[in-house]
Amino acid sequence: MGALCSVIRFENLQELKRLCHWGPIIALGVIAICSTMAMIDAVMWYWPLDTTGGSVNFIMLINWTVMILYNYFNAMFIGPGYVPLGWKPEKSQDCMYVQYCKVCQSYKAPRSHHCRKCNRCVMKMDHHCPWINNCCGYQNHASFTLFLLLAPLGCIHASFIFVMTMYTQLYNRISFGWSSVKIDMSAAKRDPLPIIPFGLSAFAASLFALGLALGTTIAVGMLFIIQMKVILRNKTSIESWIEDKAKDRIQYYKTGEIFIFPYDMGSKWKNFKQVFTWSGIPEGDGLEWRVREGCHQYTLTIEQLKQKADKRVRSVRYRAVEDYSGACCPVTKGVKTFFTTPCTEEPRIALCKGDLILATRGLKHWMYGDKVLDSTTDAGMRVRGWFPRKCVEKCLYDSEMDQPLDGEKKNR
């Protein structure tokens, strides 16, 4: 019993560590500033609490804050749900249709993907969100999307409070002369005076909070629209990308295949109910899914295997000719390399002269690929990421890997 309690306490401590990250710190800071300033402005200067409208206004502000934090912490601490370690399909012959994860030592269930940050295979993974310092997936997709909806709505209400507070307070301090407009920030011209005068510091704080609220409304509102688009199609952001690559692959090789996304139920309402339920528990178990007619459980995973094989065929072998420390913006690799660093959270890989890399994609001054590890390295280890193009040269002697990169066509 004592050992069990120790394990539970350790797990709780690990979850609390999620807060110690720049994403949650910034997100909670914005929520705290906007909520606190809105409540202070509502109590002190706009819409007095002794009126019915003022009371309803204040209760709504508290309600927005509670619901935003509730869904935010649900998305963070409940998490997306992970594929059980050692999982494999019930029928052994179905193992050929799914990928094997060397890190988790298990097969990847349909719709699951391995997250480098979480270091686990995530069920129905949409993306890893730095703002909650966790993945968005099967279990927390609804909470995350509700947070994206409620945060802009709360910020719109707070923005209204900020604007009306500054307008009413400044209006009481403005005198219009024949040739000039004067603002007296020392005191209001109309009685009764507030308990605390609306001074310059209060004006600056309200203006700053207004900027945060408007910025959050635009940025988070756009994320909400993106999430709703994929939910109404019963997809994730990763699956939308896989579907696009499937169409490109079929068109590129002219195979004559027809790829049908298996999880779209053909109705936006049915797709919506897959994520949002009255019980709060998403439909299914995260491992097996309802599929449309003409598809089966492994339609998508088979397409992933085809794309992975195509990726291996198109990869190009390079050899490092310069050392690279793995810095995000290397100063010693040229001005163009410094200023064109990929704007992504994907890692950089350190290189030593002589290292071999299989490059799978690239930009003008950067490339992305997997480092070729020797046999003594842990079999479950995989080192991949971005590196400067000027640090490597193509291995011309390797005819098997001498394939085109960056969109150059190859005839099969």
Residue pairs with C-beta under 8 A, 6 or more apart in sequence:
15 77
18 24
18 76
18 77
18 132
18 133
18 134
19 25
19 28
19 133
21 130
21 133
22 130
23 129
23 130
23 131
23 132
23 133
24 76
24 131
24 132
24 133
26 131
27 72
27 131
27 132
28 72
30 212
30 216
31 65
31 68
31 69
31 72
31 151
33 208
33 209
33 212
34 154
34 155
34 158
34 209
34 212
34 213
34 216
35 61
35 64
35 65
35 154
35 158
37 158
37 162
37 205
37 206
37 209
38 61
38 157
38 158
38 161
38 162
38 209
39 58
39 61
39 62
41 161
41 162
41 165
41 206
42 49
42 54
42 57
42 58
42 61
42 161
42 165
43 49
43 58
44 194
44 195
44 196
44 198
44 202
45 165
45 168
45 169
45 194
45 198
45 202
46 161
46 164
46 165
46 168
46 169
47 53
47 54
47 57
47 161
47 164
48 54
49 55
49 58
57 161
60 157
61 154
61 157
61 158
61 161
64 150
64 153
64 154
64 157
64 158
65 154
67 146
67 150
67 154
68 147
68 150
68 151
68 154
71 143
71 144
71 146
71 147
71 150
72 132
72 147
74 140
74 143
75 129
75 132
75 134
75 136
75 140
75 143
75 144
75 147
76 132
76 133
76 134
76 140
78 139
78 140
78 143
79 134
79 135
79 137
79 139
79 140
80 122
80 123
80 124
80 125
80 126
80 134
80 135
80 136
80 137
80 138
80 139
80 140
80 141
81 122
81 123
81 124
81 137
81 138
81 139
81 140
81 286
82 118
82 120
82 121
82 122
82 123
83 104
83 106
83 108
83 109
83 112
83 120
83 121
83 122
83 123
83 286
83 287
84 106
85 104
85 105
85 106
86 105
86 106
87 106
87 107
87 109
87 287
88 95
88 106
88 107
89 95
89 97
89 98
89 107
94 297
94 298
95 107
97 298
97 301
97 302
97 305
98 107
98 108
98 109
98 110
98 298
98 301
99 107
99 108
99 301
99 304
99 305
99 308
100 106
100 107
100 108
101 107
101 108
101 114
101 121
102 379
102 380
102 381
102 382
103 114
103 119
103 380
103 382
104 114
104 120
104 121
105 380
106 121
108 114
108 121
108 301
109 121
109 123
109 286
109 287
109 288
110 287
110 288
110 289
110 297
110 298
110 300
110 301
111 123
111 124
111 125
111 138
111 236
111 239
111 263
111 289
111 300
112 121
112 122
112 123
112 124
112 125
112 286
113 121
113 122
113 125
113 238
114 120
114 121
114 122
115 121
115 122
115 125
115 128
115 135
116 347
117 128
117 135
118 128
118 134
118 135
122 135
122 137
122 138
123 137
123 138
123 139
123 286
123 287
124 137
124 138
124 141
124 236
124 286
125 135
125 136
125 137
125 236
125 238
126 135
126 136
126 137
126 141
126 227
126 230
126 236
126 237
126 238
127 135
127 136
127 236
127 237
127 238
128 134
128 135
128 136
128 345
129 135
129 136
129 144
130 345
132 144
134 140
136 144
137 236
138 282
138 284
138 286
139 282
139 286
141 231
141 275
141 282
142 275
142 276
142 277
142 280
142 282
144 227
145 224
145 227
145 228
145 231
145 275
145 276
148 220
148 221
148 223
148 224
148 227
149 224
151 216
151 220
152 216
152 217
152 220
152 221
152 224
155 213
155 214
155 216
155 217
155 220
156 213
156 217
158 209
158 213
159 210
159 213
159 214
159 217
162 206
162 207
162 209
162 210
162 213
163 210
165 198
165 206
166 203
166 206
166 207
166 210
169 188
169 198
169 203
170 183
170 203
172 188
172 189
172 190
173 183
173 184
173 185
173 187
173 188
173 189
174 181
174 182
174 183
174 184
175 181
175 182
175 184
175 189
185 198
185 199
185 200
185 203
186 197
186 199
187 193
187 197
188 194
188 197
188 198
196 202
226 237
230 236
230 237
230 239
230 240
231 271
231 272
231 275
232 268
232 271
232 272
233 240
233 261
233 264
233 268
233 271
234 263
234 264
234 265
234 270
234 271
234 274
235 243
235 261
235 263
235 264
239 261
239 263
239 300
242 300
242 303
242 304
242 307
243 259
243 261
245 307
246 259
246 303
246 307
247 259
249 255
249 306
249 307
249 310
250 256
250 257
250 258
250 259
252 409
253 412
259 303
260 292
260 294
260 295
260 299
261 300
262 289
262 291
262 292
262 295
262 296
262 297
262 299
262 300
263 274
263 289
263 290
263 291
263 292
263 300
264 271
264 292
265 271
265 274
265 290
265 292
266 292
273 283
274 282
274 283
274 284
274 290
275 282
275 283
277 283
283 290
284 290
288 297
289 297
291 297
291 299
311 360
313 403
313 410
314 360
314 403
314 404
314 405
314 410
315 358
315 359
315 360
315 369
315 370
315 401
315 403
316 358
316 359
316 394
316 401
316 402
316 403
316 404
316 405
317 356
317 357
317 358
317 359
317 372
317 394
317 395
317 398
317 401
317 402
318 356
318 357
318 358
318 359
318 367
318 369
318 392
318 393
318 394
318 395
319 354
319 355
319 356
319 357
319 392
319 393
319 395
320 351
320 352
320 353
320 354
320 355
320 356
320 357
320 391
320 392
321 353
321 391
321 392
321 393
322 333
322 351
322 353
322 390
322 391
322 392
323 351
323 352
323 353
323 391
324 330
324 333
324 348
324 349
324 350
324 351
324 387
324 388
324 391
325 350
326 347
326 348
326 349
326 350
326 351
326 385
327 348
328 341
328 348
329 338
329 341
330 337
330 338
330 388
331 338
333 388
333 390
333 391
334 365
334 388
334 390
336 364
336 365
337 365
337 366
337 388
337 389
337 390
340 363
340 364
340 365
340 366
341 366
341 386
342 363
342 366
342 368
342 386
344 386
346 368
346 385
346 386
347 384
347 385
347 386
348 385
348 386
348 387
349 357
349 371
349 383
349 384
349 385
349 386
349 387
351 357
351 371
351 387
351 391
351 392
355 371
355 372
356 371
356 372
356 395
357 367
357 369
357 370
357 371
357 372
357 387
357 392
358 369
358 370
358 372
358 401
359 367
359 368
359 369
359 392
359 405
360 368
360 369
360 370
361 367
361 368
361 369
361 405
361 406
362 368
362 389
362 405
362 406
363 389
364 389
365 388
365 389
365 390
366 386
366 387
366 388
366 389
367 386
367 387
367 388
367 389
367 392
367 405
368 384
368 385
368 386
368 387
369 384
369 387
370 382
370 383
370 384
371 383
371 384
373 381
373 383
394 402
395 401
395 402
396 402
403 410
404 410
